[in-house]
Amino acid sequence: MKQLSDKRLNDLKKTIPKLIGNRIKELRQNKDLTQTELAQAVGKDRQYLYKIEKGKVTSNIVTISAIAVALEISLKDLFDFKD
């Protein structure tokens, strides 16, 4: 198994939350949902969802899964980042 360098790990910590946040925002807007509506569907407040979408917080897998369920998509689809 390959060990991640500190630099690579730090790069992932910076980029992954932003990629996930952008993807959630894109999918939410495609469903014509407001931040408040999606946040309420997953039991969070709007400000927390805003922070997720901006990549300012790293959410746990349960929250990310709940968002996927609320958006009626699979986790695979949620992580389908467009480059």
Disulfide bonds with the S-S distance in Angstrom:
none
